[in-house]
Amino acid sequence: MFWAPRVLGILLIVFISLFALDVFDMGLSPSEVIVALFMHLIPSMLLAILLAVAWKYELIGGIVYLLFALWYSVTIVMEGAPPTYIVIIAGPVFLIGGLFIENWRRERSK
C-alpha cells in the first residue's frame, strides 16, 4: 500500500511527459524546441513537485491530488473536450490521491 501511489505517481509523470515529445516534429529551431519543451513539461514538473509533497505529507498530497483531478475535470468539461480525457488523465490522479489518503489513514490507525 505504501508504494502503490508513489509508483503510480511516477508512471503518471512519465505518461504526461510523453506528450512533450511532439515538439520535435514541429520543425522548430533548436532554441524554439528548448522553449517549447519547457512549456510542455510544466505539468510534469508540477506533478513531480506534488508527488514530492505527497511522499512526505500523505494527507496533504492526497487532498491536493484530488483537488487537481477535480479542477482538471471541470476545466476539460467547460472546454468541451471529450469525456475520455477525464478518464485518461483525471482518473489516475483521483486514484493516486485516494491511495495517498488511504495510506495516511492506515498509518494513523496503527
N, C-alpha and C positions, 0 to 999 in steps of 0.2 A: 504494500500500500504506500509506503514511503516513496518509492522510486517511480511509481506509475505517473503521477502528474509531472514530475520533473522530466522524465524521458519523453512523454507526450509533448511537453512544452518545447523541448529541444527539436523534436520532429516537426512541430508546427512552425518553428522559426526557419528550419531548413526548407520546408514546403513553401512558405511565403517568400523566402529569398529566391527561390527558383524563378519567380515571376520577374525578377530584376534582370534576368539574362536576355530578355528581349531587346535591351538597349544595344546589344552588339549587332543586331540585324537592322538597325535604323539608318545606317550609313552616316554616322556622325564622326566628327573629328575626334582624335584621342582626348582632347580636353573636354569636349562635349560629352563623350562617353563617361568620363570620370564624374562630371556633374550629374548626369542622368542616372548613373549607377548609384550615386549617393542618395539622390532623391527617391529612387525606387527601393532602397534599403532602409529608409527611415522607419517604416512599420516593423521591420525585422529588428531594428535597434531598439525600438520602444518595447517590443515583446521580450527582447533579451533583458532589458532593464527590469521589466515587470517580473520575469522569471527569477532574476536575482533577488528581488524583494520578496517574492513568494517563497523562495527557497529558505530564507531566513525567518520571515514572518508569515506563516502559512495562512492565518485567518485574513490578514490584510491583503495579501496577494490573491487569495481566493475570491474575496469580495471584489477586488479591482478587476480580476479576470471576468467575473460575472457582469460587472458594470460595463466593461469594454464590449463584451458579447452583446449585451442589450443595446448599447449605443450603436454598434455596427449594424445590428438587425434593423433598428428603427431607421437608420440612415439609408440602408440599402432599399428598404421598402419605400421610403419617401422619394428616392431617386428613380424608382420604377424598374430596378434591376430584377432579374429572375429570382424567385424564392430559393432556387438551388444554391445561390451564393450564400444564403443564410446557413443552409445545411453544411456546405463545404467549409466555410470559414468560421462562422459563429458557433456551429455545433461543437467542434473540438474545443473551442475556447470555453464554452459553457461547461463541457466535461472536465476540462483541466481545473477550472475554478471550483467546481463541485468536489473534485478529488482532493484539492488542497484543503478545502473546508472540512471534508470528512476526515482527512488525516489529522488535522488540528483537533477535531472533536475527539477522535480516538486517543490521541496523546494526552489530551486534557483529562479524560476519564480514567487514566491509569493511576 
